[in-house]
Amino acid sequence: MAKLSADEIAQKLKALPGWEYKDNAIVKLFRFKEFLHGIEFVQKVAEIAEAADHHPDILINYTRVTFTCSTHDAGGVTDKDFKLADNIEIAFKDRDG
């Protein structure tokens, strides 16, 4: 899959509020009221990522979870990353609590 240009990334980010382009990846921080809510969300995203065979880097800091999406074999951000970010957003909106 082809790496996207900076202009393509900027355009696609307009459809994903809160996501930003940083260090050759797209990144978003999610906040939760409880530690376990974040962990449950990570589990949901892990299932989505496994089904897509495209896995984000995940950083868990108590009630904050950061997802970083980049296609390593393409050397940067591709459409796969935007598809995953979109699915993460859908999962976040559909979660309980």
N, CA and C atoms as a LAMMPS dump frame, in Angstrom:
ITEM: TIMESTEP
0
ITEM: NUMBER OF ATOMS
291
ITEM: BOX BOUNDS ff ff ff
-5.0000000000000000e+02 5.0000000000000000e+02
-5.0000000000000000e+02 5.0000000000000000e+02
-5.0000000000000000e+02 5.0000000000000000e+02
ITEM: ATOMS id mol type element x y z
1 1 1 N 0.847 -1.177 0
2 1 2 C 0 0 0
3 1 3 C 0.891 1.238 0
4 2 1 N 0.514 2.23 -0.806
5 2 2 C 1.328 3.43 -0.98
6 2 3 C 1.217 4.386 0.2
7 3 1 N 2.367 4.93 0.557
8 3 2 C 2.431 5.958 1.603
9 3 3 C 1.735 7.217 1.092
10 4 1 N 0.958 7.866 1.948
11 4 2 C 0.246 9.086 1.592
12 4 3 C 1.15 10.309 1.72
13 5 1 N 0.877 11.311 0.904
14 5 2 C 1.619 12.567 0.99
15 5 3 C 1.129 13.373 2.185
16 6 1 N 1.895 14.38 2.554
17 6 2 C 1.505 15.25 3.674
18 6 3 C 0.167 15.929 3.374
19 7 1 N -0.051 16.335 2.133
20 7 2 C -1.32 16.972 1.758
21 7 3 C -2.479 15.992 1.867
22 8 1 N -2.281 14.753 1.418
23 8 2 C -3.334 13.736 1.517
24 8 3 C -3.672 13.449 2.984
25 9 1 N -2.645 13.367 3.817
26 9 2 C -2.851 13.113 5.244
27 9 3 C -3.637 14.271 5.869
28 10 1 N -3.236 15.497 5.579
29 10 2 C -3.925 16.673 6.13
30 10 3 C -5.392 16.685 5.718
31 11 1 N -5.671 16.338 4.48
32 11 2 C -7.048 16.31 3.985
33 11 3 C -7.859 15.239 4.713
34 12 1 N -7.305 14.046 4.858
35 12 2 C -8.019 12.941 5.501
36 12 3 C -8.212 13.185 6.999
37 13 1 N -7.293 13.895 7.635
38 13 2 C -7.417 14.192 9.062
39 13 3 C -8.619 15.08 9.361
40 14 1 N -9.076 15.844 8.379
41 14 2 C -10.242 16.712 8.579
42 14 3 C -11.483 15.909 8.952
43 15 1 N -11.532 14.651 8.538
44 15 2 C -12.684 13.787 8.833
45 15 3 C -12.525 13.039 10.157
46 16 1 N -11.395 13.22 10.835
47 16 2 C -11.12 12.511 12.089
48 16 3 C -10.744 13.497 13.195
49 17 1 N -11.724 14.14 13.804
50 17 2 C -11.435 15.119 14.857
51 17 3 C -10.595 14.515 15.989
52 18 1 N -9.6 15.282 16.406
53 18 2 C -8.757 14.853 17.519
54 18 3 C -7.521 14.071 17.096
55 19 1 N -7.511 13.565 15.88
56 19 2 C -6.339 12.859 15.374
57 19 3 C -5.36 13.875 14.815
58 20 1 N -4.071 13.592 14.964
59 20 2 C -3.062 14.485 14.425
60 20 3 C -1.937 13.688 13.783
61 21 1 N -1.23 14.331 12.891
62 21 2 C -0.07 13.725 12.234
63 21 3 C 1.157 14.077 13.055
64 22 1 N 1.878 13.063 13.503
65 22 2 C 3.009 13.289 14.401
66 22 3 C 4 12.134 14.245
67 23 1 N 5.254 12.448 14.028
68 23 2 C 6.31 11.434 13.938
69 23 3 C 5.976 10.328 12.934
70 24 1 N 5.538 10.731 11.735
71 24 2 C 5.275 9.8 10.645
72 24 3 C 4.135 8.819 10.943
73 25 1 N 3.152 9.278 11.738
74 25 2 C 2.004 8.439 12.11
75 25 3 C 0.817 9.355 12.405
76 26 1 N -0.369 8.75 12.487
77 26 2 C -1.522 9.497 12.981
78 26 3 C -1.803 9.019 14.405
79 27 1 N -2.115 9.97 15.273
80 27 2 C -2.15 9.72 16.716
81 27 3 C -3.377 10.374 17.341
82 28 1 N -3.964 9.671 18.331
83 28 2 C -5.042 10.282 19.117
84 28 3 C -5.016 9.745 20.545
85 29 1 N -5.257 10.655 21.478
86 29 2 C -5.384 10.339 22.899
87 29 3 C -6.861 10.265 23.256
88 30 1 N -7.258 9.159 23.888
89 30 2 C -8.623 8.979 24.384
90 30 3 C -8.577 8.988 25.898
91 31 1 N -9.578 9.595 26.532
92 31 2 C -9.653 9.67 27.998
93 31 3 C -10.88 8.903 28.487
94 32 1 N -10.717 8.255 29.641
95 32 2 C -11.783 7.45 30.233
96 32 3 C -11.948 7.833 31.694
97 33 1 N -13.134 7.576 32.237
98 33 2 C -13.393 7.888 33.646
99 33 3 C -12.699 6.899 34.568
100 34 1 N -12.596 5.667 34.135
101 34 2 C -12.019 4.596 34.959
102 34 3 C -10.929 3.869 34.177
103 35 1 N -9.933 3.384 34.874
104 35 2 C -8.851 2.61 34.262
105 35 3 C -9.4 1.44 33.449
106 36 1 N -10.326 0.67 34.043
107 36 2 C -10.842 -0.508 33.346
108 36 3 C -11.647 -0.171 32.101
109 37 1 N -12.247 1.018 32.036
110 37 2 C -12.949 1.431 30.81
111 37 3 C -11.953 1.539 29.654
112 38 1 N -10.789 2.095 29.933
113 38 2 C -9.739 2.194 28.917
114 38 3 C -9.238 0.83 28.49
115 39 1 N -9.066 -0.057 29.452
116 39 2 C -8.597 -1.413 29.145
117 39 3 C -9.63 -2.164 28.305
118 40 1 N -10.896 -2.022 28.637
119 40 2 C -11.958 -2.657 27.843
120 40 3 C -11.956 -2.117 26.419
121 41 1 N -11.725 -0.822 26.273
122 41 2 C -11.675 -0.232 24.943
123 41 3 C -10.469 -0.756 24.164
124 42 1 N -9.343 -0.876 24.818
125 42 2 C -8.149 -1.434 24.171
126 42 3 C -8.445 -2.849 23.668
127 43 1 N -9.143 -3.649 24.458
128 43 2 C -9.501 -5.007 24.033
129 43 3 C -10.371 -4.967 22.779
130 44 1 N -11.327 -4.055 22.746
131 44 2 C -12.211 -3.914 21.583
132 44 3 C -11.398 -3.534 20.339
133 45 1 N -10.487 -2.572 20.5
134 45 2 C -9.641 -2.144 19.383
135 45 3 C -8.705 -3.274 18.96
136 46 1 N -8.199 -4.042 19.908
137 46 2 C -7.318 -5.168 19.575
138 46 3 C -8.033 -6.17 18.675
139 47 1 N -9.296 -6.425 18.941
140 47 2 C -10.071 -7.35 18.11
141 47 3 C -10.265 -6.785 16.701
142 48 1 N -10.541 -5.499 16.602
143 48 2 C -10.7 -4.832 15.305
144 48 3 C -9.378 -4.9 14.526
145 49 1 N -8.285 -4.58 15.201
146 49 2 C -6.974 -4.569 14.56
147 49 3 C -6.564 -5.97 14.099
148 50 1 N -6.842 -6.954 14.911
149 50 2 C -6.493 -8.328 14.555
150 50 3 C -7.274 -8.773 13.322
151 51 1 N -8.558 -8.432 13.275
152 51 2 C -9.39 -8.797 12.125
153 51 3 C -8.89 -8.117 10.846
154 52 1 N -8.369 -6.905 10.982
155 52 2 C -7.862 -6.158 9.829
156 52 3 C -6.405 -6.498 9.511
157 53 1 N -5.749 -7.251 10.399
158 53 2 C -4.319 -7.561 10.287
159 53 3 C -3.495 -6.275 10.145
160 54 1 N -3.893 -5.268 10.937
161 54 2 C -3.186 -3.988 10.965
162 54 3 C -3.277 -3.464 12.395
163 55 1 N -2.141 -3.337 13.057
164 55 2 C -2.117 -3.131 14.501
165 55 3 C -1.51 -1.785 14.882
166 56 1 N -2.216 -1.016 15.712
167 56 2 C -1.665 0.26 16.173
168 56 3 C -0.701 0.045 17.34
169 57 1 N 0.126 1.043 17.578
170 57 2 C 0.879 1.08 18.831
171 57 3 C -0.085 1.654 19.857
172 58 1 N -0.075 1.101 21.055
173 58 2 C -1.019 1.506 22.1
174 58 3 C -0.234 1.853 23.364
175 59 1 N -0.479 3.048 23.884
176 59 2 C 0.141 3.49 25.128
177 59 3 C -0.97 3.708 26.148
178 60 1 N -0.877 3.034 27.283
179 60 2 C -1.88 3.15 28.341
180 60 3 C -1.247 3.875 29.524
181 61 1 N -1.84 5.007 29.893
182 61 2 C -1.425 5.769 31.063
183 61 3 C -2.646 5.983 31.94
184 62 1 N -2.904 5.024 32.816
185 62 2 C -4.029 5.071 33.746
186 62 3 C -5.344 5.238 32.998
187 63 1 N -5.949 6.421 32.95
188 63 2 C -7.241 6.6 32.277
189 63 3 C -7.081 7.223 30.885
190 64 1 N -5.847 7.269 30.398
191 64 2 C -5.578 7.812 29.072
192 64 3 C -4.984 6.709 28.191
193 65 1 N -5.526 6.587 26.979
194 65 2 C -5.03 5.592 26.027
195 65 3 C -4.721 6.309 24.716
196 66 1 N -3.496 6.144 24.238
197 66 2 C -3.079 6.765 22.992
198 66 3 C -2.873 5.689 21.932
199 67 1 N -3.479 5.912 20.771
200 67 2 C -3.3 5.013 19.631
201 67 3 C -2.438 5.725 18.593
202 68 1 N -1.445 5.015 18.073
203 68 2 C -0.56 5.527 17.032
204 68 3 C -0.628 4.57 15.861
205 69 1 N -1.032 5.091 14.709
206 69 2 C -1.213 4.256 13.521
207 69 3 C -0.235 4.666 12.422
208 70 1 N 0.527 3.681 11.952
209 70 2 C 1.467 3.876 10.858
210 70 3 C 1.673 2.521 10.182
211 71 1 N 1.853 2.544 8.882
212 71 2 C 2.099 1.299 8.145
213 71 3 C 3.607 1.157 7.992
214 72 1 N 4.203 0.363 8.864
215 72 2 C 5.656 0.282 8.953
216 72 3 C 6.297 -0.187 7.645
217 73 1 N 5.697 -1.171 6.967
218 73 2 C 6.322 -1.665 5.734
219 73 3 C 6.205 -0.677 4.572
220 74 1 N 5.332 0.336 4.692
221 74 2 C 5.229 1.39 3.676
222 74 3 C 6.058 2.611 4.072
223 75 1 N 6.551 2.625 5.305
224 75 2 C 7.379 3.73 5.764
225 75 3 C 6.61 4.984 6.141
226 76 1 N 5.331 4.82 6.496
227 76 2 C 4.552 5.983 6.899
228 76 3 C 3.066 5.69 6.916
229 77 1 N 2.273 6.726 6.763
230 77 2 C 0.816 6.627 6.867
231 77 3 C 0.218 6.245 5.511
232 78 1 N -0.688 5.27 5.545
233 78 2 C -1.397 4.826 4.342
234 78 3 C -2.899 4.846 4.615
235 79 1 N -3.648 4.476 3.592
236 79 2 C -5.107 4.377 3.761
237 79 3 C -5.481 3.362 4.835
238 80 1 N -4.644 2.335 5.031
239 80 2 C -4.911 1.336 6.082
240 80 3 C -4.993 2.004 7.451
241 81 1 N -4.151 2.988 7.678
242 81 2 C -4.136 3.68 8.973
243 81 3 C -5.401 4.505 9.177
244 82 1 N -5.868 5.131 8.113
245 82 2 C -7.1 5.91 8.224
246 82 3 C -8.312 5.009 8.401
247 83 1 N -8.31 3.852 7.775
248 83 2 C -9.405 2.893 7.956
249 83 3 C -9.424 2.416 9.417
250 84 1 N -8.249 2.104 9.961
251 84 2 C -8.167 1.669 11.353
252 84 3 C -8.605 2.793 12.294
253 85 1 N -8.139 4.009 12.052
254 85 2 C -8.526 5.148 12.898
255 85 3 C -10.036 5.354 12.856
256 86 1 N -10.623 5.216 11.678
257 86 2 C -12.075 5.354 11.545
258 86 3 C -12.786 4.27 12.36
259 87 1 N -12.287 3.048 12.302
260 87 2 C -12.887 1.949 13.078
261 87 3 C -12.694 2.146 14.578
262 88 1 N -11.588 2.741 14.983
263 88 2 C -11.377 3.061 16.399
264 88 3 C -12.419 4.09 16.84
265 89 1 N -12.662 5.091 16.008
266 89 2 C -13.67 6.112 16.324
267 89 3 C -15.061 5.492 16.452
268 90 1 N -15.405 4.61 15.539
269 90 2 C -16.715 3.931 15.599
270 90 3 C -16.825 3.134 16.895
271 91 1 N -15.784 2.403 17.236
272 91 2 C -15.791 1.611 18.473
273 91 3 C -15.925 2.509 19.7
274 92 1 N -15.274 3.662 19.684
275 92 2 C -15.338 4.589 20.805
276 92 3 C -16.758 5.134 20.97
277 93 1 N -17.409 5.465 19.876
278 93 2 C -18.779 5.98 19.936
279 93 3 C -19.767 4.896 20.373
280 94 1 N -19.474 3.646 20.04
281 94 2 C -20.39 2.525 20.341
282 94 3 C -20.16 1.882 21.712
283 95 1 N -19.139 2.331 22.441
284 95 2 C -18.8 1.667 23.705
285 95 3 C -19.865 1.921 24.77
286 96 1 N -19.87 1.085 25.758
287 96 2 C -20.75 1.279 26.929
288 96 3 C -20.067 2.214 27.907
289 97 1 N -20.801 3.214 28.386
290 97 2 C -20.247 4.129 29.386
291 97 3 C -19.299 5.068 28.783
